[in-house]
């Protein structure tokens, strides 16, 4: 271990940090997820060569609660969904560092807009419609970022956040003026629905980051981040690390597709105007 790494390790041991995961709309509550987050923090500390208790972790399924938690001084790094990152990166001083590789989709995913077969031929077809999505808490992501190449949806579109995807898809299949923006995992399961023949994917996104590992402001020095980054990148090297990753539905942490993120940020900026 280099002198800088040793000093960084000692600093982390003396001044514990918290890893904050924010995934609005996804399964589980803060309380339900805590055992998995505790296991993750313990495994990361071991892999990073830190004493027990040097890292704590928390999960938030609500965007506002997650943003508030990230404002606290001990919240030095974490993992957030792409829509959350696009909306909050500047306000919370989040710097993208790594990509979270999710089980089933990997470090990127393709979002899909689904509607009743034959009803939608382009963005203008959605005039006056409702678009439901797990990402609905960030309307600009839904209407202008995810499907940037397809075209921006009309201003009359009402965006609704919901985790009740099956119910939304039933409404669309029944002919309601409802379209559903699905994430990668949801889109992959679409064909298994008994009424799938009544629906069609009318547009798809470019591959977008699934989850983003961030640091918060200047709460971590470069040397301290290097210690934690190494631990994150190598977390799957130990059985306890693999188990901890699986408990939060991840395969591991990998280099971020900076080009894909930059394109998403540019599209979000345009959609937010």
C-alpha positions as CSV (number, residue, x, y, z in Angstrom):
1,X,0.0,0.0,0.0
2,X,1.4,3.4,-1.0
3,X,1.8,6.1,1.7
4,X,-1.1,8.0,0.2
5,X,-3.4,5.0,0.2
6,X,-2.4,4.2,3.8
7,X,-3.3,7.8,4.9
8,X,-6.6,7.6,3.0
9,X,-7.4,4.3,4.6
10,X,-6.6,5.7,8.1
11,X,-8.8,8.8,7.3
12,X,-11.7,6.6,6.3
13,X,-11.3,4.5,9.4
14,X,-11.3,7.6,11.6
15,X,-14.1,9.4,9.7
16,X,-16.8,6.9,8.6
17,X,-18.8,7.6,5.4
18,X,-22.2,6.6,4.2
19,X,-23.1,5.1,0.8
20,X,-26.6,6.3,-0.2
21,X,-28.6,4.4,-2.8
22,X,-31.5,6.2,-4.4
23,X,-33.8,4.3,-6.7
24,X,-37.2,6.0,-6.8
25,X,-40.1,3.7,-7.5
26,X,-38.2,0.5,-7.3
27,X,-39.2,-2.3,-4.9
28,X,-38.5,-2.2,-1.2
29,X,-38.5,0.5,1.4
30,X,-35.7,2.1,3.4
31,X,-36.4,-0.2,6.3
32,X,-36.9,-3.4,4.2
33,X,-33.6,-2.8,2.4
34,X,-31.5,-2.0,5.5
35,X,-30.2,-5.6,6.1
36,X,-29.0,-5.8,2.5
37,X,-27.4,-2.4,2.7
38,X,-25.7,-3.4,5.9
39,X,-24.3,-6.5,4.2
40,X,-23.2,-4.4,1.3
41,X,-21.4,-1.8,3.5
42,X,-19.7,-4.6,5.5
43,X,-18.5,-6.4,2.3
44,X,-17.2,-3.1,0.8
45,X,-15.3,-2.3,3.9
46,X,-13.6,-5.7,3.9
47,X,-12.8,-5.5,0.2
48,X,-11.4,-2.0,0.7
49,X,-9.2,-3.0,3.6
50,X,-11.1,-0.8,6.1
51,X,-12.2,-1.6,9.7
52,X,-15.7,-2.7,10.4
53,X,-18.0,0.3,10.7
54,X,-15.9,2.5,8.4
55,X,-18.8,2.4,5.8
56,X,-22.5,2.5,6.4
57,X,-25.2,2.4,3.7
58,X,-28.8,3.4,3.3
59,X,-31.4,3.0,0.6
60,X,-34.2,5.4,-0.4
61,X,-37.1,4.6,-2.7
62,X,-38.4,8.2,-2.7
63,X,-36.6,10.9,-4.7
64,X,-37.1,13.7,-2.1
65,X,-36.0,11.5,0.8
66,X,-33.0,10.4,-1.2
67,X,-32.0,14.0,-2.1
68,X,-32.3,15.1,1.6
69,X,-30.1,12.2,2.7
70,X,-27.5,13.0,0.2
71,X,-27.3,16.6,1.6
72,X,-26.1,15.3,5.0
73,X,-22.4,15.6,5.6
74,X,-21.6,11.9,6.0
75,X,-23.2,11.0,2.6
76,X,-19.9,11.0,0.6
77,X,-20.8,8.6,-2.2
78,X,-23.7,6.5,-3.4
79,X,-25.6,5.0,-6.3
80,X,-28.5,6.7,-8.1
81,X,-30.8,6.1,-11.0
82,X,-30.2,8.0,-14.2
83,X,-33.4,10.2,-14.0
84,X,-32.5,11.2,-10.5
85,X,-28.9,12.0,-11.5
86,X,-30.0,14.1,-14.4
87,X,-32.3,16.2,-12.2
88,X,-30.1,16.5,-9.1
89,X,-26.5,16.3,-10.3
90,X,-25.9,20.1,-10.2
91,X,-27.9,20.9,-7.1
92,X,-26.3,18.1,-5.0
93,X,-22.9,18.3,-6.7
94,X,-22.9,14.7,-7.8
95,X,-20.0,13.5,-9.9
96,X,-20.5,10.4,-11.9
97,X,-17.7,7.8,-11.2
98,X,-18.8,4.3,-12.1
99,X,-21.7,2.4,-13.6
100,X,-23.7,-0.1,-11.7
101,X,-24.1,-3.3,-13.7
102,X,-27.6,-4.7,-13.0
103,X,-28.5,-8.3,-13.2
104,X,-30.3,-9.0,-16.4
105,X,-29.5,-5.7,-18.1
106,X,-25.9,-4.9,-17.4
107,X,-24.5,-1.3,-17.0
108,X,-26.8,0.1,-19.7
109,X,-30.4,-0.4,-20.6
110,X,-32.8,0.5,-23.4
111,X,-36.1,2.1,-22.4
112,X,-39.2,1.3,-24.4
113,X,-42.4,3.3,-25.0
114,X,-45.4,0.9,-25.2
115,X,-48.9,1.7,-26.5
116,X,-51.9,0.0,-27.9
117,X,-51.0,-1.6,-31.2
118,X,-51.7,0.8,-34.1
119,X,-52.5,3.9,-32.1
120,X,-49.2,5.7,-32.0
121,X,-47.3,6.6,-35.1
122,X,-45.1,9.4,-33.6
123,X,-44.8,11.9,-30.8
124,X,-47.8,13.9,-32.1
125,X,-50.1,10.9,-31.6
126,X,-49.7,11.4,-27.8
127,X,-51.4,14.8,-27.7
128,X,-53.5,14.8,-24.6
129,X,-52.4,11.4,-23.5
130,X,-51.0,10.2,-20.2
131,X,-47.6,8.5,-20.1
132,X,-46.9,6.4,-17.1
133,X,-43.4,5.4,-16.0
134,X,-41.4,4.4,-13.0
135,X,-39.3,7.5,-14.0
136,X,-42.3,9.8,-14.0
137,X,-40.9,11.8,-11.1
138,X,-38.7,13.4,-13.7
139,X,-41.1,14.4,-16.5
140,X,-38.4,15.9,-18.7
141,X,-36.6,12.5,-18.8
142,X,-39.8,10.8,-19.9
143,X,-41.0,13.4,-22.5
144,X,-37.7,14.5,-23.9
145,X,-34.6,12.5,-22.8
146,X,-35.3,8.8,-22.9
147,X,-36.6,9.0,-26.5
148,X,-34.6,11.9,-27.7
149,X,-34.1,10.5,-31.2
150,X,-37.8,9.7,-31.6
151,X,-38.8,13.3,-30.9
152,X,-40.1,15.3,-28.0
153,X,-43.6,14.5,-26.8
154,X,-46.3,17.3,-26.9
155,X,-46.6,19.7,-24.0
156,X,-50.1,18.3,-23.4
157,X,-48.8,14.9,-22.3
158,X,-49.4,14.2,-18.6
159,X,-46.5,12.3,-17.0
160,X,-47.4,10.1,-14.0
161,X,-44.9,8.2,-11.8
162,X,-46.1,4.7,-11.0
163,X,-44.6,1.4,-10.1
164,X,-47.9,-0.3,-11.0
165,X,-46.6,-1.1,-14.5
166,X,-48.9,-4.1,-15.1
167,X,-52.0,-2.0,-14.4
168,X,-50.8,0.7,-16.7
169,X,-50.1,-1.7,-19.5
170,X,-53.6,-3.2,-19.1
171,X,-55.1,0.3,-19.5
172,X,-53.0,0.8,-22.7
173,X,-54.1,-2.6,-24.1
174,X,-57.7,-1.7,-23.4
175,X,-57.5,1.3,-25.6
176,X,-57.1,4.1,-23.0
177,X,-55.1,7.1,-24.0
178,X,-52.2,5.8,-22.0
179,X,-48.6,4.9,-23.0
180,X,-46.0,3.4,-20.8
181,X,-42.3,4.1,-20.7
182,X,-40.6,0.9,-19.5
183,X,-37.1,0.4,-18.2
184,X,-34.9,-2.3,-19.5
185,X,-36.0,-5.1,-17.2
186,X,-39.7,-4.2,-17.6
187,X,-39.4,-4.1,-21.4
188,X,-37.7,-7.5,-21.4
189,X,-40.7,-9.0,-19.6
190,X,-43.3,-7.5,-21.9
191,X,-43.6,-10.5,-24.2
192,X,-44.6,-12.7,-21.3
193,X,-47.9,-10.8,-20.7
194,X,-51.1,-12.6,-21.7
195,X,-52.3,-9.4,-23.5
196,X,-48.9,-8.6,-25.1
197,X,-50.4,-9.1,-28.6
198,X,-52.5,-6.0,-28.0
199,X,-49.4,-3.8,-27.4
200,X,-46.4,-2.7,-29.3
201,X,-43.1,-0.9,-28.7
202,X,-43.4,2.4,-30.6
203,X,-40.0,3.8,-29.7
204,X,-36.8,2.8,-28.0
205,X,-34.0,4.8,-26.3
206,X,-30.4,4.6,-27.1
207,X,-28.5,2.5,-24.4
208,X,-28.5,4.5,-21.2
209,X,-26.7,4.0,-17.9
210,X,-28.7,1.8,-15.6
211,X,-27.4,3.1,-12.3
212,X,-24.6,5.6,-11.6
213,X,-22.1,5.6,-8.7
214,X,-21.5,9.1,-7.6
215,X,-19.4,11.1,-5.2
216,X,-20.9,14.1,-3.4
217,X,-19.1,17.4,-3.6
218,X,-15.7,17.4,-2.1
219,X,-16.5,15.1,0.8
220,X,-14.0,12.5,-0.4
221,X,-10.4,13.4,-1.3
222,X,-9.0,11.8,-4.5
223,X,-7.0,9.3,-2.4
224,X,-10.0,8.3,-0.3
225,X,-12.1,7.8,-3.4
226,X,-9.4,5.6,-4.9
227,X,-9.6,3.3,-1.9
228,X,-13.3,3.0,-2.2
229,X,-13.3,2.8,-5.9
230,X,-10.9,-0.2,-5.8
231,X,-13.2,-1.8,-3.2
232,X,-16.3,-1.3,-5.4
233,X,-14.6,-2.6,-8.6
234,X,-13.3,-5.7,-6.8
235,X,-16.4,-6.3,-4.6
236,X,-17.3,-9.5,-6.5
237,X,-13.9,-11.1,-5.8
238,X,-15.0,-12.4,-2.4
239,X,-18.0,-14.6,-1.7
240,X,-19.5,-12.1,0.8
241,X,-19.1,-9.4,-1.8
242,X,-20.9,-11.4,-4.5
243,X,-23.7,-12.2,-2.1
244,X,-24.0,-8.6,-1.1
245,X,-24.2,-7.5,-4.8
246,X,-26.8,-10.2,-5.5
247,X,-29.0,-9.0,-2.6
248,X,-29.3,-5.6,-4.3
249,X,-29.7,-7.1,-7.8
250,X,-26.3,-6.1,-9.1
251,X,-23.5,-7.9,-10.9
252,X,-20.8,-5.4,-10.0
253,X,-19.4,-1.9,-10.7
254,X,-17.7,-1.1,-14.0
255,X,-16.4,1.9,-15.9
256,X,-19.0,4.4,-16.9
257,X,-20.0,4.9,-20.5
258,X,-19.1,8.6,-20.4
259,X,-20.4,9.2,-24.0
260,X,-23.8,7.8,-23.2
261,X,-24.1,9.8,-20.1
262,X,-23.0,13.0,-21.8
263,X,-25.6,12.4,-24.5
264,X,-28.3,11.9,-21.9
265,X,-27.3,15.1,-20.0
266,X,-27.4,17.1,-23.2
267,X,-30.8,15.8,-24.1
268,X,-32.1,16.4,-20.6
269,X,-30.8,20.0,-20.7
270,X,-32.7,20.6,-24.0
271,X,-35.9,18.9,-22.7
272,X,-35.8,20.9,-19.4
273,X,-35.9,24.3,-21.2
